[in-house]
Every structure is written in C-alpha cells, then in structure tokens.
Amino acid sequence: MAARLPLRIILSGGGTGGHVYPAIAIADALKELPYEVEILFVGANGKVEMKRVPEAGYSIVGLPVRGIQPGFSMANLLFPFRLLISFVKVYKVLKSFSPDAVIGLGGFASGPCLKMAQWMGLPTYLQEQNAAPGKTNRLLAKKVKAAFVAYPNMQQYFTETSLEITGNPIRSTVDPSISKEEACEHFDLDSTRPIVFMTGGSLGAQTLNDSMALALPLFQEKGIQVLWQSGSYYYERFKAHHGERVKVMAYVDRMDLAYLAADVIVARAGASTISELALIAKPSILIPSPNVTEDHQNKNAQAMVDARAILKISDENARDKMGHEVIHLLEDRKRQEELSIALEQFAKPYAAHDIVQYIVKECNLPHYLHQHDLTQVRHIYFIGIGGAGMNTLAHYFLNQGLDVSGYDRKATSITQHLEARGARIGYTLDDVIPAAVDLVVYTPAISKDNPVFLQAIQRKSVSLLKRSECLGLLTQNRTTIAVAGSHGKTTITSMIAHVFLANSTPVTGFIGGQFVGQEGGLVGDGDIFLVEADEFDRSFLHLRPNTAVISTIDADHLEIYGDLQGVQRGFECFIRRIASDGHLIIGPSVSIPRSCNPSLSRATYGLSSQKDWRLSKAQWDGDAFTYVFTVGSKEYSGKLPLGGIHNVKNAIASIAVAQNHNLSIESAMDALSTFPGVKRRFQVITGGEGWTYIDDYAHHPSEITALIHGLRSMEPNWPVVIIFQPHLFTRTQMLAKEFGEALSAADQVILLPIYPAREEPIKGVTSALVADHVTISCRTLQHDKEEVLSLVDTLPKGFVVSAGAGDISALIPSIQQKLDLTYGKA
C-alpha cells in the first residue's frame, strides 16, 4: 500500500504481423489495468512493427538488427556490426526506461533486447505463437521467468523453462451482438445460402487465389457464395471474378463480419489466424504456406489436425483439392459440428489478460514507494470526502477509531454528518493536509491540478491511494459481495444490505447512496463486506469478490472504454477476478461467455422463461408492487414498496444473493417488503391526488428509458414530465441522440445546463445537442432554479421527475414546495 509507481513494460518483437499483433494485444491488456502503465516497444528498423505499433497508439524504438540470409551477401557480413550496435542501443533504452519486465515475442529485435535485459538482471518473459518455436526463442528461453505458449506438448522445446499455456494474444475479432444476417448484408450476400470465406492475408497468397479461381465453377453449380480476400498483390489479376455471388476484395476491412458471414473458412496457417479461427469456431480448411521459417505453418496446422479441429490441404495439392474439400464439408453438417466443437477447445479469448495477470502477480507489481498495512495507519485524509463512495470509507475508518480529515469543495449534509462524528473537513483549496496524516485517499473525480491533490503528491512521506485501491485493500481476504453493472448498482447493493441486516446477517455495506432517512452510505459492521463495484476508471478491477452481481452492461464511460465492446471486455476482466468457487448473478440483458471464469456458479434473472430466476408478474397497487417469480419449479410472491418495474428485477437479484448466503427466499422477501428506499433512486418526494413528484439519479439514456417505463408501469395514463440535467460533456457529446430518443418517451422535457463534474467544457457541447433529438415538447434552460420554478405551476398533473447525477438535487426542496402549493399535498 502507498504511492504507486507507474508500471513499466517493454515489448519486443516483430518482423511479421504474427509477432507484432500479439504484442499489441498484450499492450492493450496492460492498458486495461486499473493503474498507470507505461509501455515501450522495441522493434527492428524497416520492419512492419515500425508502422503498425505507432498506428496502435504506442511508442517504439527501432534497432538496426537484421536476420542472417541464406548464402553469401554483404548484409550477412554486416550482421555482427548491426548486432553490436543493437546491443548498445537497447542497453541505453533499458537503462533509461527502467522496465519492471521485458516481454519478447520473437523476431529480429527480440533477441538483443531480451538478452541484454537478462544480462542486466531484469525479469524477462517469452510469448511463443507457433507449435514449434524459432531459434531465437529457444536460445532465450533458458533465462526467462516463464514462456507463454499456445499449444500443448511444448516442453520438448523449452526443457529448462516454466511454461504457461495461455493461447495466442489477439485483438477482439467479433462483436457477439452482430448477427449473421447483418454480416451478410454488409457484403451484399444472401444469408440463406452457404458462404465460403477465403483469405491469404493482406498481401495475398498465389496458391489460395489460384485454388479459388479453379473452384468457382464447382461452387456456382452448388449455389455456394464466395467472399474472397485476394490480397493487394493479386487483386488486379482476380478482380474479374467479382459478381453477385462472388465478392472479390483486395482487403477485407471488417474481418469480424467476414468471419460471422462464413459457413466455411479457407486460410493459411499462421499462429494468429488459427487463434482467431478458434474464437470463431467455424469449420476451417488450412493450407499452410511452405515459404515460412522452420515450416512453422505446417506444424501449426498439424497440431490442429491431430486434435481433429481443422482440415489441412498441402500447398502443392490445394489447386486440385480445395474446391472439392469445401463442398464435402458444406454437405456434411455432422463433420462441421465436430470440427467446430474441437476447434473451440483451443479458443483463448483472454490470452493477453492471462499473460498480463501472470506477470503482475509473479513480479508483485505495481511497485509502491511505501509498503504499509492498513492496520498500521492512524490518520487518513480524504480528498473529496463528501463523495458517494468516499464518505463510506471515511465512516468506516471513524468506526475503527482512526483520525479522519479531508477536503471537499462545499459543505453538504453528508460532510456535516461526518464532522459531527469527529472528522475535520476543509472547504478551501488552501486547506493544509495535517502533518500527522500517513495515508491520503483521493477520488478519481478530483482534477489532477487540484492544489490539495498536488500537496499530497509533494508530501513524499505520505502514502497516496485511489479510493478503489483502498477499498480493494480493505476487502482482501474477506468474504466480499460486489454489485457491478452500468445501472442499478446502488439500489441492488442497498437491497442486499437491508435484507442481510433485517435477518441479522453480519454485513458491512459500502453503498454509493443513502437509505432514505439516513446520512452516509456505510451500514452495518459485520464480517461480510458488501460493496458497489464501480466500472468508472476500471475501479472494480481492484476487487476480488466471492459473489458478484452484473445487473447491466451498457455503453457508458466511453472516454475510458472506447466503445461497447471495450465496456464488455472491462466487465469480463472483473468477472475473471471473482473467486473460482464463487457465485455470479447475471442480469436480464447481460451476456457473459462460459469461458470467462468457467468454474463459477452462475444464475440468471429476468423476464425470460430461460432465466433461472424468472419474474412472471409485477402489479402496482398504488403503494407497492406485488410481484411473482419462479425458481426451479417453485413460485414465490412478495411486495416491494418501491416504484419502477426495473426495481422489481433489482429485488430479484438481491434475493438470489441472499439465498447464496444461506438466507431463505421467504425471509429475503419479507425484508424487502419493508425496504425504505434509497435517496435519489426512484425516490418519492411528495404527491397528492393525481400527481407524484419523484427524484432519480438517472444520467444515461438506458436509465432514462427504464425510469419512464417504470412510471408507465405504475400509472400508464398519467402525463410524465422530466426535468433533466445532463451529466458530463463527454457523455452528452457521445450519447446526445440516444438521450433525445429516450426522453421522447415522456410527455414533456425540461433540460438544464450540463453538469460538468470533473470535466472542462467542450466547445459546442450543450444541452441543445440533446434537445435537437427530442421529438416532444422540450424547453432548454440557461439557468437552474429560477427558470425551473417559473415553469412548475404550468406543468400538468401526473408524474413530475427531476433526474440527473449532478447538483439537480439542490432544487428538490424548492420544486417540492412549489408543487405542494400548486397541486395540493396529499
């Protein structure tokens, strides 16, 4: 524990894409760690890595090293001099960069880089893509800490090396949400007819192209469609074959769609190609290239043939046999299924992450400036102490008898409650961190140029941790329940805490919200730790829970994850951190592959008849939902005094967790019938005859949709007015259209200015971006309180909702007072 040093890793290798792309995949996995990582590539000048690595967003240093060519040449005479210069250059690189570990992936540059690292006593690792390693990797293997391989039976090549069968690291190839029909539409092919996809790589392969041209009459006779990547070198020669059922392209820019569209795939036998095919698990025919070093491709293909996972045709026989083999395979459904099942056994979708986690654990990374035990800490200072996640930690340490102080930008009921318990809190940027402080915990929402944060960094003797790191340390070696998901975390966590406390189950709950009628998010003081697993900033990757809930996975925090696939990968990384004998409760629309922590006990919940916990009925009676669900063959019914049908699903998740912790379903339902609710989560503020004012934290389009749907499920004929404050400029910019579409399900919308939180304004990004996509009555306000209150008495009776994750909550008392006066309180 303490101020963390950046994790520094060097990746070395290249010469071909087969070495470069696995290295980039490992780099991507390193970047998905929940702390700062610095990555440097070392490659060979003039080789493919010098272009591909910068394109992927990483820095690279080139060495003048070259391989030895067959026969006599001037290049071979220069080899010793190039090698010597490479050793000198890489020594300087290693000295200045000071890596925690060096990973070699084969190729010219890998040799001098790893050898010099070994001479300098640095931890080194190898990643071997092929079924038979090259000479460089065999020589280097004797001194590495471990070699990561893709095939079994590799010990014959690495007799003195620790081996880990991880598979080959590859970048994500397929979006599981895309259907075969959508993939075929992209290429203008008929999804009801068989399709063969042939690829010989970006440059192409003459044998494969010739074989496809010779097979076309056979395919046309059988009604077989062709997706043909000829390669740029051969495109002009074969483009004349392009037609309605034959799509010839120099390069397929969407390989993921090509794989999805295909029924049979024909390819070379490069290590990365085979790894991709295993993930797709489509019946495949490999034609190994005879022109590669040490016959790697033939050995790769033969390893798969021995496992009955693919069919192989030799390069010399391909022109005669390829067409017939494809037809025979397409006509044999049983053979297709057998090949797919066998091929899938080689799928290693988490190879890069496995390699990264092994190295992090083996080297005890990341390193910290100070090493302490939380039990030795006496005084903690919290930067952002009033935050939803921060105040729970402050309360916990106050309970442990520690001195607690901190900073926040303004006083709130939360900070005032902490002060009443003995915490000292400053509210100005010149607040001085007390000299006695030995640990500073900060929220990632704090700007890195905040003077208080800079003061903590400059205090060299003080440990500095993110909130998530501190929570991760607290939960180490404890029974931990973690609730994750893009939406619903706080409500589910609160429900579980309420159920456990009502049944005298010892729990300490770290909740990102507050029970109605309570200040602060900490509840209980038991041995079981219950936490919200926040995906922002990859915070949840500091946890190692025994039980976890994944409520939803949605396109949020895209400034961190990039896209929905990135979010999905982040959640899969979290799931892989659950104890192997643990439990996973999976929400209605969440899809997690079985290969992701396969030994976990899993249960699903939702409306579908395929769910383990199936909700069959939910009826609002004016005060509560009456709901019915089935587990196995038994039916249960209960009451939930909280609006919104999505909250009934949240209740089912909390009951499933309770059962996993030896509470009966009946006792969990009884407890939920008295659930007090959570502030700002579908919270009823006031109401009267024919109207209700609700406040909600909804700040994502999916949450807005669930909120409005929840209101319609209660009183379908009441008008719905949403007063919405967008949260974050980046989120508004990325999801403006989705926000507009979601809000259009209401009857009237009032938009407040964007709440910036931790962000600086983005030019042109305002609430008007959202308003442009709203198709119902919509007002965009320039100010908050005065303009909102001037409109309140003009609103129709029904549901009035204030929503957002910013400071819109400050308007609640004024809106409540105005509505009570206008419509009359019940």
Sequence and secondary structure as in RCSB ss.txt:
>XXXX:A:sequence
MAARLPLRIILSGGGTGGHVYPAIAIADALKELPYEVEILFVGANGKVEMKRVPEAGYSIVGLPVRGIQPGFSMA
NLLFPFRLLISFVKVYKVLKSFSPDAVIGLGGFASGPCLKMAQWMGLPTYLQEQNAAPGKTNRLLAKKVKAAFVA
YPNMQQYFTETSLEITGNPIRSTVDPSISKEEACEHFDLDSTRPIVFMTGGSLGAQTLNDSMALALPLFQEKGIQ
VLWQSGSYYYERFKAHHGERVKVMAYVDRMDLAYLAADVIVARAGASTISELALIAKPSILIPSPNVTEDHQNKN
AQAMVDARAILKISDENARDKMGHEVIHLLEDRKRQEELSIALEQFAKPYAAHDIVQYIVKECNLPHYLHQHDLT
QVRHIYFIGIGGAGMNTLAHYFLNQGLDVSGYDRKATSITQHLEARGARIGYTLDDVIPAAVDLVVYTPAISKDN
PVFLQAIQRKSVSLLKRSECLGLLTQNRTTIAVAGSHGKTTITSMIAHVFLANSTPVTGFIGGQFVGQEGGLVGD
GDIFLVEADEFDRSFLHLRPNTAVISTIDADHLEIYGDLQGVQRGFECFIRRIASDGHLIIGPSVSIPRSCNPSL
SRATYGLSSQKDWRLSKAQWDGDAFTYVFTVGSKEYSGKLPLGGIHNVKNAIASIAVAQNHNLSIESAMDALSTF
PGVKRRFQVITGGEGWTYIDDYAHHPSEITALIHGLRSMEPNWPVVIIFQPHLFTRTQMLAKEFGEALSAADQVI
LLPIYPAREEPIKGVTSALVADHVTISCRTLQHDKEEVLSLVDTLPKGFVVSAGAGDISALIPSIQQKLDLTYGK
A
>XXXX:A:secstr
  SB  EEEEEE  SSHHHHHHHHHHHHHHHTSSS EEEEEEEETTSTHHHHHHHTT EEEEE      SS  HH
HHHHHHHHHHHHHHHHHHHHHH  SEEEE SSTTHHHHHHHHHHTT  EEEEE SSS  HHHHHHGGGSSEEEES
SS  TTT TTS EEE          TTS HHHHHHHTT  TTS EEEEE TTT  HHHHHHHHHHHHHHHHHT E
EEEE  TTTHHHHGGG SSSEEEES  S HHHHHHH SEEEE   HHHHHHHHHHT  EEE   SSSGGGHHHHH
HHHHHHTT  EE  GGGHHHHHHHHHHHHHT HHHHHHHHHHHHTT  TTHHHHHHHHHHHHTT S BSS   GG
G  EEEEETTTSTTHHHHHHHHHHTT EEEEE SS  HHHHHHHHTT EEE STT    TT  EEEE TTS TT 
HHHHHHHH TTSEEEEHHHHHHHHHTTS EEEEE SS HHHHHHHHHHHHHHTT  EEEE SS BTT  SSEE  
 SEEEEEE  GGGGGGG   SEEEE    S  HHHH SHHHHHHHHHHHHTTS TT EEEE TT    TTSSTTS
EEEEEESSTTSSEEEEEEEE SS EEEEEEETTEEEEEEE S  HHHHHHHHHHHHHHHHTT  HHHHHHHHTT 
  BTTBSEEEEEETTEEEEEE   SHHHHHHHHHHHHHH TTS EEEEE  B HHHHHHHHHHHHHHHTTSSEEE
E   B TT    TT SHHHHHTT  SEEEE SSSHHHHHHHHTTS SSEEEEE SSGGGGGHHHHHHHHHHHH  
 
